[in-house]
């Protein structure tokens, strides 16, 4: 009986020690994650960010900004973090005009393939605020990830990530719409009315 009691007490001690060690291990993980949360605003990808079959241009922009965030330090990292922090809410709050969108779809249904290049600054408030609405319009039109590019520009209006020839940038965002490889038109900084209305005007002027 005494041997059984000793064995039982030792077994309890082992179990208790394992629980303590496990608790400490996972607490350290939690503490580490919490520290990351304080720095990395977009660390948790929720809601539409978890969908792989929808929101194609949103995901393209989101992934590009995540790359900027991961591969930067200092102010550029903070700029990407702020941009990412507001992107989803700006996207969901933007409500495209249905009649205008239907008119755009009618033009695109004739075989016109819309592609969009955006030259923007993560540091620029117009870029940050505008891209949520633009990607909402493009996603509603059914653009795929390969039809959209976000090209980062520094404060000197120099392209950071790509080698692009023949593009003079004086203001950002600079949004260039293409039908395949042929340029349709541009919107600089902000649309005069809204993204879909001005896109429709560009398309109507060409087709």
N, CA and C atoms as a LAMMPS dump frame, in Angstrom:
ITEM: TIMESTEP
0
ITEM: NUMBER OF ATOMS
621
ITEM: BOX BOUNDS ff ff ff
-5.0000000000000000e+02 5.0000000000000000e+02
-5.0000000000000000e+02 5.0000000000000000e+02
-5.0000000000000000e+02 5.0000000000000000e+02
ITEM: ATOMS id mol type element x y z
1 1 1 N 0.835 -1.206 0
2 1 2 C 0 0 0
3 1 3 C 0.864 1.247 0
4 2 1 N 1.957 1.2 0.795
5 2 2 C 2.861 2.345 0.854
6 2 3 C 3.539 2.566 -0.489
7 3 1 N 3.915 1.452 -1.163
8 3 2 C 4.558 1.561 -2.476
9 3 3 C 3.596 2.18 -3.475
10 4 1 N 2.338 1.749 -3.394
11 4 2 C 1.329 2.301 -4.312
12 4 3 C 1.141 3.797 -4.084
13 5 1 N 1.153 4.205 -2.777
14 5 2 C 0.99 5.627 -2.447
15 5 3 C 2.16 6.439 -2.984
16 6 1 N 3.377 5.914 -2.822
17 6 2 C 4.563 6.613 -3.314
18 6 3 C 4.5 6.745 -4.834
19 7 1 N 4.122 5.626 -5.503
20 7 2 C 4.018 5.65 -6.975
21 7 3 C 2.958 6.649 -7.433
22 8 1 N 1.854 6.667 -6.686
23 8 2 C 0.757 7.581 -7.04
24 8 3 C 1.193 9.031 -6.898
25 9 1 N 1.907 9.342 -5.834
26 9 2 C 2.381 10.713 -5.61
27 9 3 C 3.386 11.128 -6.676
28 10 1 N 4.289 10.193 -7.056
29 10 2 C 5.269 10.508 -8.095
30 10 3 C 4.588 10.744 -9.442
31 11 1 N 3.553 9.921 -9.707
32 11 2 C 2.813 10.07 -10.966
33 11 3 C 2.125 11.429 -11.017
34 12 1 N 1.521 11.83 -9.89
35 12 2 C 0.857 13.139 -9.809
36 12 3 C 1.866 14.266 -10.027
37 13 1 N 3.07 14.094 -9.471
38 13 2 C 4.101 15.117 -9.6
39 13 3 C 4.527 15.265 -11.057
40 14 1 N 4.658 14.119 -11.755
41 14 2 C 5.04 14.153 -13.175
42 14 3 C 3.977 14.864 -13.983
43 15 1 N 2.705 14.511 -13.742
44 15 2 C 1.594 15.141 -14.465
45 15 3 C 1.562 16.633 -14.195
46 16 1 N 1.726 17.016 -12.939
47 16 2 C 1.699 18.439 -12.576
48 16 3 C 2.836 19.199 -13.246
49 17 1 N 4.034 18.594 -13.244
50 17 2 C 5.188 19.243 -13.865
51 17 3 C 4.97 19.431 -15.354
52 18 1 N 4.374 18.416 -15.987
53 18 2 C 4.113 18.505 -17.43
54 18 3 C 3.15 19.63 -17.735
55 19 1 N 2.121 19.773 -16.877
56 19 2 C 1.142 20.847 -17.066
57 19 3 C 1.79 22.21 -16.926
58 20 1 N 2.654 22.345 -15.911
59 20 2 C 3.34 23.623 -15.685
60 20 3 C 4.224 23.977 -16.865
61 21 1 N 5.006 22.973 -17.342
62 21 2 C 5.905 23.218 -18.465
63 21 3 C 5.107 23.59 -19.709
64 22 1 N 4.017 22.859 -19.962
65 22 2 C 3.187 23.148 -21.135
66 22 3 C 2.593 24.531 -21.053
67 23 1 N 2.135 24.906 -19.857
68 23 2 C 1.54 26.231 -19.671
69 23 3 C 2.546 27.327 -19.945
70 24 1 N 3.765 27.14 -19.434
71 24 2 C 4.802 28.137 -19.653
72 24 3 C 5.159 28.242 -21.124
73 25 1 N 5.234 27.093 -21.784
74 25 2 C 5.605 27.084 -23.206
75 25 3 C 4.584 27.852 -24.028
76 26 1 N 3.309 27.526 -23.821
77 26 2 C 2.28 28.177 -24.618
78 26 3 C 2.077 29.628 -24.217
79 27 1 N 2.348 29.959 -22.969
80 27 2 C 2.263 31.348 -22.553
81 27 3 C 3.323 32.18 -23.254
82 28 1 N 4.532 31.614 -23.353
83 28 2 C 5.583 32.323 -24.081
84 28 3 C 5.154 32.556 -25.522
85 29 1 N 4.527 31.549 -26.14
86 29 2 C 4.027 31.716 -27.499
87 29 3 C 2.992 32.807 -27.576
88 30 1 N 2.106 32.845 -26.607
89 30 2 C 1.064 33.867 -26.589
90 30 3 C 1.656 35.246 -26.4
91 31 1 N 2.62 35.344 -25.499
92 31 2 C 3.275 36.629 -25.268
93 31 3 C 3.973 37.093 -26.533
94 32 1 N 4.647 36.158 -27.186
95 32 2 C 5.344 36.51 -28.42
96 32 3 C 4.356 37.002 -29.475
97 33 1 N 3.243 36.301 -29.622
98 33 2 C 2.235 36.705 -30.594
99 33 3 C 1.623 38.048 -30.258
100 34 1 N 1.415 38.275 -28.967
101 34 2 C 0.856 39.567 -28.556
102 34 3 C 1.792 40.707 -28.895
103 35 1 N 3.095 40.47 -28.736
104 35 2 C 4.057 41.506 -29.089
105 35 3 C 4.009 41.788 -30.583
106 36 1 N 3.837 40.741 -31.377
107 36 2 C 3.733 40.934 -32.812
108 36 3 C 2.491 41.722 -33.167
109 37 1 N 1.401 41.468 -32.442
110 37 2 C 0.153 42.159 -32.727
111 37 3 C 0.288 43.665 -32.515
112 38 1 N 1.103 44.054 -31.552
113 38 2 C 1.265 45.471 -31.272
114 38 3 C 1.984 46.185 -32.415
115 39 1 N 2.807 45.454 -33.154
116 39 2 C 3.572 46.05 -34.238
117 39 3 C 2.885 45.85 -35.578
118 40 1 N 2.418 44.612 -35.78
119 40 2 C 1.925 44.22 -37.097
120 40 3 C 0.404 44.325 -37.143
121 41 1 N -0.106 45.425 -37.615
122 41 2 C -1.55 45.628 -37.686
123 41 3 C -2.247 44.546 -38.484
124 42 1 N -1.712 44.15 -39.659
125 42 2 C -2.436 43.179 -40.473
126 42 3 C -2.093 41.724 -40.173
127 43 1 N -1.579 41.417 -38.932
128 43 2 C -1.1 40.074 -38.66
129 43 3 C -2.199 39.019 -38.743
130 44 1 N -3.447 39.398 -38.505
131 44 2 C -4.526 38.414 -38.547
132 44 3 C -5.381 38.652 -39.775
133 45 1 N -5.408 37.673 -40.695
134 45 2 C -6.136 37.815 -41.953
135 45 3 C -7.515 37.2 -41.768
136 46 1 N -8.529 38.043 -41.659
137 46 2 C -9.856 37.581 -41.323
138 46 3 C -10.839 37.821 -42.459
139 47 1 N -12.006 37.229 -42.321
140 47 2 C -13.138 37.466 -43.2
141 47 3 C -12.756 37.267 -44.663
142 48 1 N -12.891 38.333 -45.474
143 48 2 C -12.628 38.217 -46.898
144 48 3 C -11.174 37.887 -47.194
145 49 1 N -10.285 38.159 -46.276
146 49 2 C -8.878 37.824 -46.491
147 49 3 C -8.652 36.312 -46.464
148 50 1 N -9.585 35.569 -45.893
149 50 2 C -9.443 34.122 -45.831
150 50 3 C -10.021 33.429 -47.059
151 51 1 N -10.731 34.151 -47.906
152 51 2 C -11.343 33.548 -49.078
153 51 3 C -10.347 33.498 -50.228
154 52 1 N -10.226 32.321 -50.838
155 52 2 C -9.265 32.179 -51.942
156 52 3 C -9.951 32.252 -53.301
157 53 1 N -11.263 32.2 -53.334
158 53 2 C -11.988 32.156 -54.595
159 53 3 C -12.759 33.437 -54.904
160 54 1 N -12.628 34.437 -54.062
161 54 2 C -13.332 35.699 -54.279
162 54 3 C -12.358 36.848 -54.044
163 55 1 N -12.816 38.049 -54.37
164 55 2 C -12.053 39.262 -54.059
165 55 3 C -10.652 39.219 -54.673
166 56 1 N -10.579 38.928 -55.944
167 56 2 C -9.284 38.644 -56.573
168 56 3 C -8.333 39.841 -56.555
169 57 1 N -8.81 41.019 -56.974
170 57 2 C -7.89 42.159 -56.995
171 57 3 C -7.6 42.645 -55.58
172 58 1 N -8.573 42.499 -54.688
173 58 2 C -8.304 42.8 -53.275
174 58 3 C -7.157 41.937 -52.778
175 59 1 N -7.216 40.642 -53.056
176 59 2 C -6.167 39.734 -52.596
177 59 3 C -4.824 40.065 -53.233
178 60 1 N -4.842 40.435 -54.503
179 60 2 C -3.59 40.798 -55.166
180 60 3 C -2.946 41.998 -54.474
181 61 1 N -3.744 43.013 -54.186
182 61 2 C -3.23 44.191 -53.493
183 61 3 C -2.813 43.842 -52.072
184 62 1 N -3.64 43.088 -51.387
185 62 2 C -3.36 42.711 -50.003
186 62 3 C -2.049 41.933 -49.907
187 63 1 N -1.854 40.98 -50.812
188 63 2 C -0.631 40.182 -50.785
189 63 3 C 0.601 41.02 -51.134
190 64 1 N 0.429 41.963 -52.058
191 64 2 C 1.532 42.858 -52.403
192 64 3 C 1.932 43.703 -51.203
193 65 1 N 0.944 44.235 -50.504
194 65 2 C 1.227 45.055 -49.326
195 65 3 C 1.811 44.222 -48.195
196 66 1 N 1.342 42.98 -48.062
197 66 2 C 1.921 42.094 -47.051
198 66 3 C 3.406 41.867 -47.341
199 67 1 N 3.747 41.747 -48.625
200 67 2 C 5.151 41.591 -49.008
201 67 3 C 5.948 42.844 -48.661
202 68 1 N 5.363 44.008 -48.941
203 68 2 C 6.03 45.262 -48.578
204 68 3 C 6.276 45.319 -47.069
205 69 1 N 5.263 44.919 -46.31
206 69 2 C 5.376 44.956 -44.853
207 69 3 C 6.472 44.012 -44.362
208 70 1 N 6.476 42.802 -44.898
209 70 2 C 7.416 41.779 -44.429
210 70 3 C 8.857 42.094 -44.796
211 71 1 N 9.039 42.772 -45.917
212 71 2 C 10.394 43.003 -46.435
213 71 3 C 10.9 44.424 -46.203
214 72 1 N 10.227 45.161 -45.338
215 72 2 C 10.631 46.545 -45.066
216 72 3 C 10.925 46.739 -43.592
217 73 1 N 11.557 47.859 -43.288
218 73 2 C 11.798 48.252 -41.907
219 73 3 C 11.475 49.734 -41.758
220 74 1 N 11.362 50.183 -40.53
221 74 2 C 11.185 51.608 -40.263
222 74 3 C 9.905 52.171 -40.851
223 75 1 N 9.993 53.37 -41.42
224 75 2 C 8.827 54.081 -41.944
225 75 3 C 8.127 53.325 -43.067
226 76 1 N 8.855 52.758 -44.05
227 76 2 C 8.159 51.993 -45.095
228 76 3 C 7.332 50.842 -44.54
229 77 1 N 7.816 50.206 -43.498
230 77 2 C 7.058 49.116 -42.866
231 77 3 C 5.797 49.667 -42.203
232 78 1 N 5.937 50.796 -41.534
233 78 2 C 4.782 51.422 -40.89
234 78 3 C 3.747 51.864 -41.925
235 79 1 N 4.209 52.406 -43.05
236 79 2 C 3.301 52.841 -44.116
237 79 3 C 2.488 51.664 -44.647
238 80 1 N 3.156 50.537 -44.892
239 80 2 C 2.455 49.347 -45.38
240 80 3 C 1.464 48.835 -44.348
241 81 1 N 1.836 48.932 -43.069
242 81 2 C 0.965 48.475 -41.998
243 81 3 C -0.309 49.322 -41.919
244 82 1 N -0.155 50.629 -42.027
245 82 2 C -1.319 51.527 -41.981
246 82 3 C -2.233 51.265 -43.173
247 83 1 N -1.641 51.1 -44.342
248 83 2 C -2.404 50.822 -45.558
249 83 3 C -3.209 49.53 -45.38
250 84 1 N -2.542 48.484 -44.931
251 84 2 C -3.206 47.201 -44.719
252 84 3 C -4.3 47.293 -43.665
253 85 1 N -4.056 48.124 -42.654
254 85 2 C -5.019 48.233 -41.566
255 85 3 C -6.357 48.793 -41.982
256 86 1 N -6.39 49.61 -43.04
257 86 2 C -7.648 50.236 -43.458
258 86 3 C -8.219 49.644 -44.744
259 87 1 N -7.448 48.794 -45.421
260 87 2 C -7.841 48.341 -46.759
261 87 3 C -9.175 47.608 -46.769
262 88 1 N -9.352 46.654 -45.875
263 88 2 C -10.573 45.855 -45.903
264 88 3 C -11.804 46.685 -45.575
265 89 1 N -11.715 47.572 -44.606
266 89 2 C -12.875 48.391 -44.245
267 89 3 C -13.214 49.375 -45.364
268 90 1 N -12.198 49.921 -46.032
269 90 2 C -12.456 50.817 -47.17
270 90 3 C -13.123 50.053 -48.309
271 91 1 N -12.704 48.824 -48.502
272 91 2 C -13.269 47.971 -49.551
273 91 3 C -14.749 47.698 -49.276
274 92 1 N -15.053 47.237 -48.079
275 92 2 C -16.424 46.834 -47.762
276 92 3 C -17.376 48.026 -47.658
277 93 1 N -16.86 49.205 -47.341
278 93 2 C -17.726 50.376 -47.195
279 93 3 C -18.063 51.026 -48.542
280 94 1 N -17.315 50.671 -49.59
281 94 2 C -17.546 51.269 -50.905
282 94 3 C -18.68 50.529 -51.604
283 95 1 N -19.665 51.261 -52.093
284 95 2 C -20.836 50.678 -52.747
285 95 3 C -20.936 51.175 -54.184
286 96 1 N -20.489 50.376 -55.149
287 96 2 C -20.553 50.797 -56.547
288 96 3 C -21.997 50.984 -57.017
289 97 1 N -22.186 51.927 -57.938
290 97 2 C -23.5 52.193 -58.522
291 97 3 C -23.869 51.057 -59.469
292 98 1 N -24.998 50.4 -59.218
293 98 2 C -25.363 49.209 -59.987
294 98 3 C -25.594 49.518 -61.463
295 99 1 N -26.283 50.604 -61.776
296 99 2 C -26.578 50.938 -63.165
297 99 3 C -25.295 51.217 -63.948
298 100 1 N -24.388 51.94 -63.312
299 100 2 C -23.107 52.232 -63.958
300 100 3 C -22.317 50.947 -64.167
301 101 1 N -22.311 50.087 -63.162
302 101 2 C -21.58 48.825 -63.27
303 101 3 C -22.16 47.952 -64.376
304 102 1 N -23.472 47.944 -64.525
305 102 2 C -24.105 47.17 -65.602
306 102 3 C -23.678 47.691 -66.979
307 103 1 N -23.541 49.011 -67.081
308 103 2 C -23.102 49.603 -68.35
309 103 3 C -21.662 49.216 -68.669
310 104 1 N -20.832 49.169 -67.646
311 104 2 C -19.445 48.742 -67.841
312 104 3 C -19.402 47.283 -68.267
313 105 1 N -20.193 46.442 -67.617
314 105 2 C -20.223 45.016 -67.957
315 105 3 C -20.659 44.804 -69.402
316 106 1 N -21.589 45.612 -69.856
317 106 2 C -22.061 45.484 -71.229
318 106 3 C -20.932 45.751 -72.226
319 107 1 N -20.134 46.764 -71.932
320 107 2 C -18.997 47.061 -72.806
321 107 3 C -17.963 45.948 -72.745
322 108 1 N -17.686 45.456 -71.555
323 108 2 C -16.682 44.405 -71.406
324 108 3 C -17.152 43.08 -71.998
325 109 1 N -18.464 42.872 -72.068
326 109 2 C -18.994 41.621 -72.602
327 109 3 C -18.734 41.476 -74.099
328 110 1 N -18.352 42.574 -74.744
329 110 2 C -18.077 42.536 -76.191
330 110 3 C -16.681 42.001 -76.491
331 111 1 N -16.021 41.474 -75.48
332 111 2 C -14.7 40.877 -75.687
333 111 3 C -13.554 41.766 -75.26
334 112 1 N -13.862 42.902 -74.651
335 112 2 C -12.816 43.794 -74.159
336 112 3 C -12.286 43.267 -72.822
337 113 1 N -10.975 43.124 -72.733
338 113 2 C -10.35 42.558 -71.537
339 113 3 C -9.715 43.687 -70.728
340 114 1 N -10.277 43.967 -69.589
341 114 2 C -9.801 45.075 -68.761
342 114 3 C -8.636 44.63 -67.886
343 115 1 N -7.565 45.399 -67.94
344 115 2 C -6.41 45.199 -67.061
345 115 3 C -6.056 46.546 -66.441
346 116 1 N -5.559 46.514 -65.214
347 116 2 C -5.341 47.75 -64.476
348 116 3 C -3.98 47.74 -63.798
349 117 1 N -3.215 48.819 -64.007
350 117 2 C -1.961 49.049 -63.287
351 117 3 C -2.132 50.273 -62.393
352 118 1 N -1.756 50.126 -61.151
353 118 2 C -1.815 51.238 -60.201
354 118 3 C -0.404 51.567 -59.735
355 119 1 N 0.002 52.815 -59.909
356 119 2 C 1.26 53.312 -59.365
357 119 3 C 0.899 54.142 -58.139
358 120 1 N 1.242 53.612 -56.977
359 120 2 C 0.796 54.269 -55.753
360 120 3 C 1.856 54.307 -54.689
361 121 1 N 1.665 55.179 -53.71
362 121 2 C 2.579 55.28 -52.589
363 121 3 C 1.911 54.789 -51.31
364 122 1 N 2.542 53.84 -50.643
365 122 2 C 2.005 53.374 -49.36
366 122 3 C 1.937 54.509 -48.343
367 123 1 N 2.736 55.53 -48.559
368 123 2 C 2.801 56.69 -47.675
369 123 3 C 1.714 57.723 -48.012
370 124 1 N 1.033 57.549 -49.128
371 124 2 C 0.114 58.561 -49.664
372 124 3 C -1.32 58.284 -49.223
373 125 1 N -1.959 59.256 -48.6
374 125 2 C -3.324 59.065 -48.106
375 125 3 C -4.324 58.846 -49.237
376 126 1 N -4.123 59.492 -50.377
377 126 2 C -5.022 59.28 -51.52
378 126 3 C -4.931 57.839 -52.015
379 127 1 N -3.728 57.293 -52.014
380 127 2 C -3.555 55.901 -52.425
381 127 3 C -4.231 54.978 -51.422
382 128 1 N -3.945 55.184 -50.162
383 128 2 C -4.505 54.319 -49.125
384 128 3 C -6.031 54.32 -49.156
385 129 1 N -6.606 55.511 -49.256
386 129 2 C -8.064 55.615 -49.195
387 129 3 C -8.717 55.122 -50.475
388 130 1 N -8.073 55.359 -51.605
389 130 2 C -8.725 55.075 -52.872
390 130 3 C -8.724 53.628 -53.301
391 131 1 N -7.719 52.853 -52.889
392 131 2 C -7.573 51.515 -53.436
393 131 3 C -8.635 50.536 -52.963
394 132 1 N -9.196 50.782 -51.792
395 132 2 C -10.286 49.919 -51.332
396 132 3 C -11.473 49.994 -52.281
397 133 1 N -11.851 51.213 -52.647
398 133 2 C -12.974 51.401 -53.56
399 133 3 C -12.68 50.891 -54.953
400 134 1 N -11.47 51.147 -55.448
401 134 2 C -11.119 50.7 -56.793
402 134 3 C -11.151 49.178 -56.887
403 135 1 N -10.533 48.492 -55.932
404 135 2 C -10.524 47.032 -55.996
405 135 3 C -11.924 46.459 -55.8
406 136 1 N -12.783 47.151 -55.075
407 136 2 C -14.172 46.702 -54.947
408 136 3 C -14.865 46.735 -56.311
409 137 1 N -14.667 47.815 -57.061
410 137 2 C -15.247 47.93 -58.398
411 137 3 C -14.7 46.843 -59.309
412 138 1 N -13.394 46.651 -59.298
413 138 2 C -12.766 45.675 -60.18
414 138 3 C -13.185 44.254 -59.843
415 139 1 N -13.313 43.952 -58.571
416 139 2 C -13.776 42.621 -58.178
417 139 3 C -15.221 42.391 -58.603
418 140 1 N -16.061 43.407 -58.456
419 140 2 C -17.458 43.277 -58.883
420 140 3 C -17.557 43.079 -60.397
421 141 1 N -16.569 43.568 -61.129
422 141 2 C -16.536 43.382 -62.581
423 141 3 C -15.931 42.037 -62.983
424 142 1 N -15.406 41.315 -62.004
425 142 2 C -14.896 39.978 -62.266
426 142 3 C -13.45 39.9 -62.703
427 143 1 N -12.66 40.948 -62.444
428 143 2 C -11.247 40.885 -62.8
429 143 3 C -10.534 39.818 -61.975
430 144 1 N -9.534 39.192 -62.584
431 144 2 C -8.734 38.194 -61.897
432 144 3 C -7.452 38.839 -61.361
433 145 1 N -6.748 38.099 -60.52
434 145 2 C -5.549 38.64 -59.893
435 145 3 C -4.514 39.092 -60.918
436 146 1 N -4.387 38.338 -61.995
437 146 2 C -3.384 38.677 -63.007
438 146 3 C -3.752 39.912 -63.828
439 147 1 N -4.981 40.381 -63.677
440 147 2 C -5.425 41.578 -64.407
441 147 3 C -5.138 42.865 -63.64
442 148 1 N -4.551 42.741 -62.457
443 148 2 C -4.344 43.913 -61.598
444 148 3 C -2.924 43.898 -61.038
445 149 1 N -2.28 45.066 -61.085
446 149 2 C -0.958 45.216 -60.469
447 149 3 C -0.921 46.497 -59.646
448 150 1 N -0.338 46.386 -58.464
449 150 2 C -0.052 47.571 -57.65
450 150 3 C 1.457 47.738 -57.622
451 151 1 N 1.925 48.88 -58.124
452 151 2 C 3.35 49.14 -58.286
453 151 3 C 3.748 50.269 -57.338
454 152 1 N 4.597 49.956 -56.412
455 152 2 C 4.946 50.911 -55.356
456 152 3 C 5.852 52.029 -55.865
457 153 1 N 5.567 53.24 -55.414
458 153 2 C 6.324 54.438 -55.786
459 153 3 C 6.79 55.121 -54.498
460 154 1 N 8.039 55.603 -54.484
461 154 2 C 8.519 56.297 -53.289
462 154 3 C 8.129 57.773 -53.336
463 155 1 N 8.541 58.526 -52.353
464 155 2 C 8.118 59.934 -52.254
465 155 3 C 8.743 60.812 -53.328
466 156 1 N 9.767 60.312 -53.983
467 156 2 C 10.353 61.028 -55.122
468 156 3 C 9.685 60.637 -56.432
469 157 1 N 8.595 59.847 -56.353
470 157 2 C 7.835 59.357 -57.519
471 157 3 C 8.667 58.396 -58.375
472 158 1 N 9.574 57.694 -57.712
473 158 2 C 10.365 56.678 -58.389
474 158 3 C 9.784 55.305 -58.081
475 159 1 N 9.722 54.449 -59.112
476 159 2 C 9.168 53.116 -58.946
477 159 3 C 10.123 52.256 -58.126
478 160 1 N 9.585 51.553 -57.143
479 160 2 C 10.412 50.786 -56.217
480 160 3 C 10.583 49.343 -56.669
481 161 1 N 9.519 48.702 -57.115
482 161 2 C 9.534 47.251 -57.267
483 161 3 C 9.671 46.731 -58.697
484 162 1 N 9.348 47.552 -59.681
485 162 2 C 9.353 47.079 -61.063
486 162 3 C 10.214 47.992 -61.927
487 163 1 N 10.629 47.458 -63.053
488 163 2 C 11.277 48.275 -64.08
489 163 3 C 10.24 48.565 -65.154
490 164 1 N 9.712 49.777 -65.153
491 164 2 C 8.668 50.159 -66.102
492 164 3 C 9.148 51.351 -66.906
493 165 1 N 9.163 51.212 -68.207
494 165 2 C 9.666 52.275 -69.065
495 165 3 C 8.521 53.115 -69.62
496 166 1 N 8.809 54.39 -69.822
497 166 2 C 7.847 55.278 -70.471
498 166 3 C 6.736 55.763 -69.583
499 167 1 N 6.82 55.57 -68.279
500 167 2 C 5.792 56.032 -67.358
501 167 3 C 6.337 57.204 -66.558
502 168 1 N 5.761 58.383 -66.763
503 168 2 C 6.146 59.561 -65.995
504 168 3 C 5.121 59.761 -64.884
505 169 1 N 5.611 59.781 -63.672
506 169 2 C 4.715 59.871 -62.517
507 169 3 C 4.962 61.185 -61.784
508 170 1 N 3.946 62.008 -61.731
509 170 2 C 4.046 63.271 -60.998
510 170 3 C 3.126 63.292 -59.786
511 171 1 N 2.033 62.496 -59.852
512 171 2 C 1.09 62.403 -58.74
513 171 3 C 0.648 60.957 -58.587
514 172 1 N 0.357 60.581 -57.347
515 172 2 C -0.134 59.225 -57.087
516 172 3 C -1.424 59.302 -56.254
517 173 1 N -2.274 58.293 -56.402
518 173 2 C -2.112 57.148 -57.296
519 173 3 C -2.332 57.513 -58.761
520 174 1 N -1.601 56.839 -59.612
521 174 2 C -1.807 56.898 -61.048
522 174 3 C -2.381 55.552 -61.464
523 175 1 N -3.621 55.564 -61.941
524 175 2 C -4.309 54.326 -62.311
525 175 3 C -4.436 54.289 -63.833
526 176 1 N -3.857 53.271 -64.453
527 176 2 C -3.878 53.145 -65.906
528 176 3 C -4.71 51.924 -66.283
529 177 1 N -5.733 52.151 -67.101
530 177 2 C -6.62 51.085 -67.549
531 177 3 C -6.216 50.651 -68.956
532 178 1 N -6.199 49.343 -69.172
533 178 2 C -5.825 48.775 -70.465
534 178 3 C -6.917 47.84 -70.968
535 179 1 N -7.041 47.762 -72.272
536 179 2 C -7.779 46.686 -72.926
537 179 3 C -6.723 45.774 -73.523
538 180 1 N -6.44 44.687 -72.813
539 180 2 C -5.29 43.874 -73.187
540 180 3 C -4.024 44.674 -72.953
541 181 1 N -3.258 44.949 -74.014
542 181 2 C -2.031 45.748 -73.9
543 181 3 C -2.239 47.196 -74.319
544 182 1 N -3.425 47.53 -74.8
545 182 2 C -3.704 48.878 -75.294
546 182 3 C -4.279 49.747 -74.181
547 183 1 N -3.649 50.897 -73.961
548 183 2 C -4.139 51.782 -72.903
549 183 3 C -5.479 52.406 -73.294
550 184 1 N -6.413 52.395 -72.331
551 184 2 C -7.732 53.008 -72.51
552 184 3 C -7.741 54.437 -71.975
553 185 1 N -7.147 54.617 -70.804
554 185 2 C -7.141 55.935 -70.18
555 185 3 C -6.595 55.866 -68.765
556 186 1 N -6.555 57.017 -68.093
557 186 2 C -5.949 57.116 -66.772
558 186 3 C -6.834 57.922 -65.822
559 187 1 N -6.714 57.572 -64.551
560 187 2 C -7.268 58.399 -63.481
561 187 3 C -6.104 58.738 -62.56
562 188 1 N -5.908 60.025 -62.307
563 188 2 C -4.783 60.487 -61.499
564 188 3 C -5.29 61.012 -60.159
565 189 1 N -4.671 60.562 -59.098
566 189 2 C -5.016 60.885 -57.705
567 189 3 C -6.392 60.347 -57.336
568 190 1 N -7.446 61.085 -57.69
569 190 2 C -8.794 60.681 -57.317
570 190 3 C -9.725 60.791 -58.517
571 191 1 N -10.725 59.92 -58.62
572 191 2 C -11.702 60.082 -59.696
573 191 3 C -12.503 61.359 -59.505
574 192 1 N -12.881 61.992 -60.629
575 192 2 C -13.656 63.24 -60.548
576 192 3 C -15.005 63.002 -59.883
577 193 1 N -15.618 61.842 -60.166
578 193 2 C -16.901 61.508 -59.533
579 193 3 C -16.73 60.287 -58.637
580 194 1 N -16.608 59.131 -59.235
581 194 2 C -16.278 57.915 -58.499
582 194 3 C -15.605 56.954 -59.471
583 195 1 N -15.076 55.858 -58.947
584 195 2 C -14.282 54.959 -59.777
585 195 3 C -15.085 54.396 -60.946
586 196 1 N -16.278 53.906 -60.663
587 196 2 C -17.039 53.261 -61.728
588 196 3 C -17.53 54.255 -62.779
589 197 1 N -17.944 55.445 -62.343
590 197 2 C -18.432 56.455 -63.295
591 197 3 C -17.31 56.906 -64.223
592 198 1 N -16.162 57.172 -63.666
593 198 2 C -15.046 57.629 -64.504
594 198 3 C -14.495 56.517 -65.387
595 199 1 N -14.517 55.274 -64.893
596 199 2 C -14.12 54.152 -65.734
597 199 3 C -15.074 54.002 -66.913
598 200 1 N -16.362 54.128 -66.664
599 200 2 C -17.351 54.049 -67.74
600 200 3 C -17.102 55.145 -68.781
601 201 1 N -16.794 56.339 -68.341
602 201 2 C -16.513 57.436 -69.274
603 201 3 C -15.297 57.125 -70.136
604 202 1 N -14.271 56.542 -69.548
605 202 2 C -13.098 56.162 -70.33
606 202 3 C -13.436 55.108 -71.369
607 203 1 N -14.237 54.12 -70.974
608 203 2 C -14.619 53.054 -71.899
609 203 3 C -15.501 53.577 -73.017
610 204 1 N -16.445 54.452 -72.666
611 204 2 C -17.359 55.001 -73.678
612 204 3 C -16.62 55.856 -74.691
613 205 1 N -15.562 56.504 -74.256
614 205 2 C -14.787 57.348 -75.181
615 205 3 C -14.008 56.495 -76.192
616 206 1 N -13.776 55.222 -75.839
617 206 2 C -12.995 54.337 -76.707
618 206 3 C -13.866 53.402 -77.521
619 207 1 N -15.036 53.024 -76.961
620 207 2 C -15.831 51.994 -77.628
621 207 3 C -17.284 52.463 -77.828
